[in-house]
């Protein structure tokens, strides 16, 4: 899933849509870079963690839409200054129940289930 942040570098500049994807990759890179994880119950004040997460979410978002990311890691404070509340509101959407639930119910076998036969070297398939 890709979401977009509305971003203006300057007051008089044209609005850009920045693709983000908060995924396993972004969370793993956050852990690798800061040596700590981010909690979804965090109150939003771990600013270094959110800047780092934004960077990796943007990297993956731009990759998924097939474009080169125009920002560096050092740009994240400025970008976050413009998109902080949007970003914080979008993070839970990447972990919603709808994303986790299977699309269809899988029927489990009813009644007695036989144990699989054990194969030996002399067994023929």
The 8 nearest C-alpha neighbors of each residue, nearest first, counted from 0:
[[1, 20, 2, 93, 21, 19, 22, 60],
 [0, 2, 20, 19, 18, 60, 3, 63],
 [3, 1, 19, 18, 20, 0, 4, 89],
 [2, 4, 18, 17, 16, 19, 5, 1],
 [5, 3, 17, 16, 6, 18, 85, 82],
 [4, 6, 16, 15, 17, 14, 3, 7],
 [7, 5, 15, 14, 16, 4, 8, 81],
 [8, 6, 14, 9, 12, 15, 13, 10],
 [7, 9, 12, 6, 10, 78, 81, 14],
 [10, 8, 12, 7, 11, 13, 6, 14],
 [9, 11, 12, 7, 8, 13, 14, 6],
 [10, 12, 9, 13, 7, 8, 14, 6],
 [13, 11, 9, 10, 7, 8, 14, 15],
 [12, 14, 7, 15, 11, 8, 9, 10],
 [13, 15, 7, 6, 12, 5, 16, 8],
 [16, 14, 6, 5, 17, 7, 13, 4],
 [15, 17, 5, 4, 3, 6, 18, 14],
 [16, 18, 4, 3, 15, 19, 5, 6],
 [19, 17, 3, 60, 2, 61, 57, 1],
 [20, 18, 60, 57, 56, 2, 1, 3],
 [19, 21, 56, 60, 1, 22, 59, 0],
 [22, 20, 56, 25, 93, 19, 90, 23],
 [21, 23, 25, 24, 20, 26, 56, 93],
 [22, 24, 26, 25, 27, 21, 28, 20],
 [23, 25, 27, 22, 26, 28, 55, 21],
 [26, 24, 55, 28, 22, 56, 27, 23],
 [27, 25, 29, 23, 28, 24, 22, 30],
 [28, 26, 30, 24, 29, 25, 23, 31],
 [27, 29, 31, 25, 30, 26, 32, 24],
 [28, 30, 26, 32, 27, 31, 52, 51],
 [29, 31, 34, 35, 27, 36, 28, 33],
 [32, 30, 28, 34, 29, 33, 27, 35],
 [31, 33, 29, 30, 34, 28, 51, 35],
 [32, 34, 35, 30, 31, 29, 48, 36],
 [35, 33, 30, 31, 32, 36, 29, 28],
 [36, 34, 30, 33, 37, 29, 31, 32],
 [37, 35, 30, 38, 29, 34, 26, 33],
 [36, 38, 39, 48, 35, 41, 26, 30],
 [37, 39, 41, 40, 36, 42, 43, 35],
 [40, 38, 41, 37, 91, 42, 90, 43],
 [39, 41, 38, 42, 43, 37, 91, 44],
 [42, 40, 38, 39, 43, 37, 44, 45],
 [41, 43, 44, 40, 45, 39, 38, 87],
 [44, 42, 41, 45, 46, 87, 49, 40],
 [43, 45, 46, 42, 41, 49, 47, 48],
 [46, 44, 48, 47, 43, 49, 41, 42],
 [45, 47, 49, 44, 48, 50, 43, 51],
 [48, 46, 50, 49, 45, 51, 33, 52],
 [47, 49, 51, 46, 45, 50, 52, 37],
 [48, 50, 52, 46, 51, 47, 53, 45],
 [51, 49, 53, 47, 52, 48, 75, 46],
 [50, 52, 48, 54, 49, 53, 29, 47],
 [51, 53, 49, 55, 54, 50, 29, 56],
 [54, 52, 56, 50, 51, 55, 57, 49],
 [53, 55, 51, 57, 52, 56, 58, 50],
 [54, 56, 25, 58, 52, 57, 53, 59],
 [55, 57, 20, 21, 19, 53, 59, 25],
 [58, 56, 19, 60, 54, 55, 59, 53],
 [59, 57, 55, 61, 56, 60, 54, 62],
 [58, 60, 62, 56, 57, 61, 20, 63],
 [61, 59, 19, 18, 20, 57, 63, 62],
 [62, 60, 66, 64, 58, 63, 59, 68],
 [61, 63, 59, 65, 60, 64, 66, 58],
 [64, 62, 60, 65, 61, 59, 66, 1],
 [65, 63, 61, 62, 66, 60, 18, 1],
 [66, 64, 62, 63, 61, 67, 60, 68],
 [67, 65, 61, 64, 62, 68, 63, 60],
 [68, 66, 61, 69, 62, 65, 58, 64],
 [67, 69, 61, 70, 58, 66, 57, 62],
 [70, 68, 67, 71, 66, 61, 58, 74],
 [71, 69, 68, 74, 72, 75, 73, 54],
 [72, 70, 74, 73, 69, 75, 54, 68],
 [71, 73, 74, 75, 54, 70, 51, 50],
 [72, 74, 71, 75, 76, 70, 77, 54],
 [75, 73, 71, 72, 77, 76, 70, 78],
 [76, 74, 78, 77, 73, 79, 72, 50],
 [75, 77, 79, 78, 74, 80, 50, 73],
 [78, 76, 80, 75, 79, 74, 81, 8],
 [77, 79, 75, 80, 81, 76, 74, 82],
 [80, 78, 83, 82, 76, 81, 77, 75],
 [79, 81, 77, 78, 83, 82, 76, 75],
 [80, 82, 79, 78, 83, 6, 77, 7],
 [81, 83, 79, 85, 84, 80, 86, 78],
 [84, 82, 79, 86, 85, 80, 81, 87],
 [85, 83, 87, 86, 82, 88, 81, 89],
 [86, 84, 88, 82, 87, 83, 89, 4],
 [85, 87, 89, 83, 88, 84, 82, 90],
 [86, 88, 84, 85, 89, 90, 83, 43],
 [87, 89, 85, 86, 90, 84, 91, 92],
 [90, 88, 86, 92, 87, 91, 85, 93],
 [89, 91, 92, 87, 93, 88, 86, 21],
 [92, 90, 94, 93, 89, 95, 88, 39],
 [93, 91, 95, 94, 89, 90, 88, 98],
 [92, 94, 91, 90, 95, 21, 89, 98],
 [95, 93, 91, 92, 98, 96, 99, 90],
 [94, 96, 92, 97, 98, 93, 91, 99],
 [95, 97, 99, 98, 100, 94, 92, 93],
 [98, 96, 95, 100, 99, 94, 101, 102],
 [99, 97, 96, 95, 100, 94, 93, 101],
 [98, 100, 96, 97, 101, 95, 94, 102],
 [99, 101, 97, 98, 96, 102, 103, 95],
 [102, 100, 103, 99, 104, 98, 97, 105],
 [101, 103, 100, 104, 97, 99, 98, 105],
 [104, 102, 101, 105, 100, 106, 99, 97],
 [103, 105, 106, 101, 102, 100, 107, 108],
 [106, 104, 103, 107, 101, 102, 108, 100],
 [107, 105, 104, 108, 109, 103, 101, 110],
 [106, 108, 105, 109, 104, 110, 112, 111],
 [109, 107, 106, 110, 112, 111, 105, 113],
 [108, 110, 107, 111, 112, 106, 113, 105],
 [111, 109, 112, 108, 107, 113, 106, 114],
 [110, 112, 113, 109, 108, 114, 107, 115],
 [111, 113, 110, 114, 108, 109, 115, 107],
 [114, 112, 115, 111, 116, 110, 108, 109],
 [113, 115, 116, 112, 117, 111, 118, 110],
 [116, 114, 113, 117, 112, 118, 111, 119],
 [117, 115, 118, 114, 113, 119, 122, 124],
 [118, 116, 115, 119, 122, 114, 120, 121],
 [119, 117, 122, 116, 120, 121, 123, 124],
 [118, 120, 122, 121, 117, 123, 116, 124],
 [119, 121, 122, 118, 123, 117, 124, 116],
 [120, 122, 119, 123, 118, 124, 117, 116],
 [123, 121, 119, 120, 118, 124, 117, 116],
 [124, 122, 121, 118, 120, 119, 117, 116],
 [123, 122, 118, 121, 119, 120, 116, 117]]
